[in-house]
Amino acid sequence: MLEELEERRARLVKLAEEAELRRNELNAEASRWASKRDRLNKLTRELIAKAQEHKAKREEYNRIVAENKPKRDKLNEESNRYYAEIDKLRKKYNMESIRSFEELRKELDRLEFKQQVEVLTPDKERQLVERIAALQKEFERRKREIAQNEKMKELLDKAQSLREEAHKYHEKVISAAKIAQEHHDKMLATFREIDKVRKEADEAHRKFVEVQENADLEHKAFIRYQREIRDFDKLINGLKKKMREDRAFRDRIESRKRAKELYVQFKRGEKLSTEDLLLLQRSWMS
């Protein structure tokens, strides 16, 4: 029975060692997943701050656009009124033109705006530059034609002065709008990166929870094996104690029986050995 108990205890010790090893390995793996999750969460916070910075910059430059656009538009409206008067005088004096002076100016503005804000292929860029150059040439021709008429020249000077002032605000609007768009694009790109990093962080957390739960199961198994080992230790130690006590009891019985025999021999006057005399003496003392 003792041998069987010791064998079962040995198996439990082995199981406990294996459970402890697996628990430690799983805890180490869980720690790695937790570190990755925390690192990704930190990166997410940094990216959010970065996105907020881009958003703030975008709003800052959008305010510049909002401040300057009405000023530009107002000056353009005033300028357009002068161009409209010029166009009326052109008709009055039978100055023929392919299109009105105002429309020509608007077309030039539209194409110049397109050139500044759009990304074009080299071929498209060349075509646009050629088109602007042709319109500018036509525009200058008409200016010279208008300059021959004093009234029209006066109106043109006023229109051009307003247009130049409007152009300054237009440059501010275009520049600010371009920068605002850049920050908007960067903000969106950052938010896309945030989504990606968050998914990685969520996956790392899921793995952490999964591995940690398995580690906890191994720890519970280890504790259970340890408890069972202690129970077996109690059984084995109790059994060994009982066996020792039983052996001592049997030894005492045997000693007393032998002492009685020696006592009979002693009374008969038989010679006893020193060892027999000591045994007989111990039996009298016990």
C-alpha positions in Angstrom: 0.0 0.0 0.0 2.8 2.4 0.9 4.5 1.7 -2.4 1.3 2.4 -4.3 0.8 5.7 -2.4 4.3 6.8 -3.1 3.9 6.0 -6.9 0.7 8.0 -7.0 2.4 10.9 -5.2 5.3 10.7 -7.7 2.8 11.0 -10.6 1.2 14.0 -8.9 4.6 15.6 -8.5 5.3 15.2 -12.2 1.9 16.6 -13.1 2.4 19.5 -10.8 5.8 20.3 -12.4 4.3 20.1 -15.9 1.4 22.4 -14.9 3.8 24.8 -13.3 6.0 24.9 -16.4 3.0 25.4 -18.7 1.7 28.1 -16.4 5.0 30.0 -16.4 5.3 29.7 -20.2 1.7 30.9 -20.7 2.2 33.8 -18.2 5.3 34.8 -20.2 3.4 34.7 -23.4 0.5 36.7 -21.9 3.0 39.3 -20.7 4.3 39.6 -24.3 0.8 40.1 -25.6 0.1 42.7 -22.8 3.3 44.6 -23.7 2.3 44.6 -27.4 -1.2 45.8 -26.5 0.1 48.5 -24.3 2.6 49.6 -26.9 -0.1 49.8 -29.5 -2.5 51.6 -27.2 0.3 54.2 -26.5 0.8 54.6 -30.3 -3.0 55.0 -30.7 -3.0 57.9 -28.2 0.0 59.5 -29.9 -1.8 59.2 -33.3 -5.0 60.6 -31.9 -3.0 63.6 -30.7 -1.4 63.9 -34.1 -4.8 63.8 -35.8 -6.1 66.5 -33.5 -3.2 68.7 -34.4 -3.9 68.3 -38.1 -7.6 69.0 -37.4 -6.7 72.2 -35.4 -4.4 73.3 -38.3 -7.1 72.6 -40.9 -9.6 74.7 -38.9 -7.0 77.4 -38.5 -6.5 77.7 -42.3 -10.2 77.3 -43.0 -10.7 80.3 -40.9 -8.2 82.2 -43.0 -10.2 81.1 -46.1 -13.4 82.2 -44.5 -12.0 85.6 -43.6 -10.5 86.4 -47.0 -13.0 84.8 -49.4 -15.8 87.3 -48.7 -13.3 90.2 -49.2 -12.1 88.7 -52.4 -15.6 88.1 -53.7 -16.7 91.6 -52.8 -13.8 93.1 -54.7 -14.5 90.8 -57.6 -18.2 91.9 -57.7 -17.2 95.5 -57.7 -14.6 94.8 -60.5 -17.2 92.9 -62.5 -19.6 95.8 -62.4 -16.9 98.0 -64.0 -16.2 95.2 -66.6 -20.0 95.1 -67.3 -20.0 98.8 -68.0 -16.9 98.4 -70.2 -18.8 95.7 -72.1 -21.8 98.0 -72.6 -19.5 100.7 -74.0 -17.9 98.1 -76.3 -21.3 97.3 -77.8 -22.2 101.0 -77.9 -19.1 101.8 -80.0 -19.4 98.6 -82.0 -16.2 97.1 -80.7 -16.7 93.5 -81.7 -15.4 90.7 -79.6 -15.6 86.9 -79.4 -16.9 87.1 -75.9 -17.5 89.8 -73.3 -14.5 91.2 -71.5 -15.9 90.0 -68.1 -16.3 86.4 -69.3 -12.7 86.5 -70.6 -11.5 87.7 -67.2 -13.5 85.0 -65.4 -12.2 82.3 -67.7 -8.6 83.4 -67.0 -9.3 83.3 -63.2 -10.8 79.8 -63.5 -7.8 78.4 -65.5 -5.2 80.1 -63.2 -7.0 78.6 -60.2 -7.0 75.2 -61.8 -3.3 75.5 -62.6 -2.5 76.3 -58.9 -4.6 73.6 -57.2 -4.9 70.6 -59.5 -2.2 67.9 -60.1 -1.9 67.5 -63.9 0.1 65.3 -66.2 2.9 67.1 -68.0 0.9 67.1 -71.2 -2.2 68.5 -69.5 -0.1 71.1 -67.8 1.4 72.2 -71.1 -2.0 72.5 -72.7 -3.3 74.5 -69.8 -0.3 76.9 -69.9 -0.8 77.4 -73.6 -4.5 78.1 -73.1 -3.8 80.7 -70.4 -1.1 82.4 -72.5 -3.6 82.6 -75.4 -6.3 84.1 -73.2 -3.9 86.6 -71.7 -2.8 87.7 -75.1 -6.4 88.2 -76.1 -7.0 90.0 -72.8 -4.1 92.4 -73.4 -5.3 93.1 -77.0 -8.7 94.1 -75.6 -7.0 96.3 -73.0 -5.2 98.1 -75.7 -8.4 98.5 -77.6 -10.2 99.8 -74.6 -7.3 102.2 -73.8 -8.1 104.2 -76.9 -11.4 105.3 -75.3 -10.9 107.6 -72.3 -14.0 106.6 -70.5 -13.4 102.9 -71.1 -9.8 103.3 -70.0 -10.9 104.9 -66.7 -13.3 102.1 -66.1 -10.7 99.5 -66.9 -8.2 101.1 -64.5 -10.7 100.9 -61.7 -11.7 97.4 -62.6 -8.0 96.3 -62.8 -7.2 98.0 -59.5 -10.0 96.2 -57.8 -9.1 92.9 -59.5 -5.5 93.2 -58.4 -6.6 93.8 -54.8 -9.0 90.9 -55.1 -6.2 88.8 -56.4 -4.1 89.3 -53.2 -7.0 88.0 -51.2 -7.4 85.2 -53.7 -3.8 84.2 -53.2 -4.4 84.0 -49.5 -7.6 81.9 -50.0 -5.8 79.5 -52.4 -2.7 79.1 -50.2 -4.8 78.7 -47.0 -7.2 76.3 -48.8 -4.3 74.2 -50.1 -2.7 73.9 -46.7 -6.1 73.2 -45.0 -6.6 70.4 -47.5 -3.2 69.0 -46.8 -3.9 68.9 -43.1 -7.3 67.4 -43.8 -5.8 64.6 -45.9 -3.1 64.0 -43.3 -5.8 63.9 -40.6 -7.8 61.3 -42.6 -4.6 59.2 -43.2 -3.9 59.4 -39.5 -7.4 58.2 -38.6 -7.0 55.3 -41.0 -3.7 54.4 -39.3 -5.5 54.7 -35.9 -8.1 52.2 -37.0 -5.4 49.8 -38.1 -3.4 50.1 -34.9 -6.6 49.8 -32.8 -7.5 46.5 -34.5 -4.0 45.2 -33.8 -4.3 46.3 -30.2 -7.7 44.7 -29.8 -6.3 41.5 -31.3 -3.3 41.6 -28.9 -5.7 42.1 -26.0 -7.9 39.2 -27.1 -4.8 37.0 -27.3 -3.7 38.2 -23.9 -7.1 37.3 -22.3 -7.1 33.9 -24.0 -3.6 33.0 -22.9 -4.0 34.4 -19.4 -7.2 32.3 -19.0 -5.2 29.2 -20.0 -2.4 30.2 -17.6 -5.0 30.6 -14.8 -6.3 27.1 -15.6 -2.8 25.6 -15.4 -2.2 27.5 -12.1 -5.4 26.1 -10.6 -4.3 22.6 -11.7 -0.9 23.2 -10.1 -2.6 24.3 -6.9 -4.9 21.2 -7.0 -1.9 18.9 -7.5 0.0 20.5 -4.7 -3.0 20.1 -2.4 -3.3 16.4 -3.4 0.4 15.9 -2.8 0.1 17.3 0.7 -2.8 15.0 1.3 -0.7 12.1 0.1 2.2 13.2 2.3 -0.2 13.1 5.3 -1.3 9.6 4.3 2.2 8.3 3.6 3.7 9.9 6.8 0.8 8.5 8.9 1.2 5.1 7.4 5.0 5.1 8.0 4.4 6.2 11.6 1.9 3.5 12.1 4.3 1.0 10.6 7.1 2.2 12.8 4.8 2.0 15.8 3.6 -1.5 14.9 7.2 -2.6 14.4 8.2 -1.2 17.8 5.2 -2.8 19.4 6.2 -6.2 17.9 9.7 -5.6 19.0 8.6 -5.0 22.6 6.4 -8.1 22.6 9.3 -10.1 21.3 11.7 -8.6 23.9 9.3 -9.3 26.8 8.8 -12.8 25.6 12.5 -13.4 25.3 13.0 -11.7 28.7 10.6 -14.2 30.3 12.5 -17.1 28.8 15.8 -15.6 30.1 14.3 -15.1 33.5 13.3 -18.7 33.7 16.8 -19.7 32.7 18.2 -17.3 35.3 16.1 -18.8 38.1 17.2 -22.3 37.1 20.8 -21.1 37.5 21.7 -21.3 33.9 24.5 -19.1 32.7 23.4 -16.1 30.6 25.4 -14.1 28.1 26.1 -10.4 28.7 23.7 -9.5 25.9 21.0 -11.7 27.6 21.6 -10.1 30.9 21.3 -6.6 29.4 18.0 -7.6 27.7 16.7 -9.0 31.0 17.8 -5.8 32.8 15.9 -3.6 30.3 12.8 -5.7 30.6 12.8 -5.1 34.4 13.2 -1.3 33.9 10.4 -1.1 31.3 
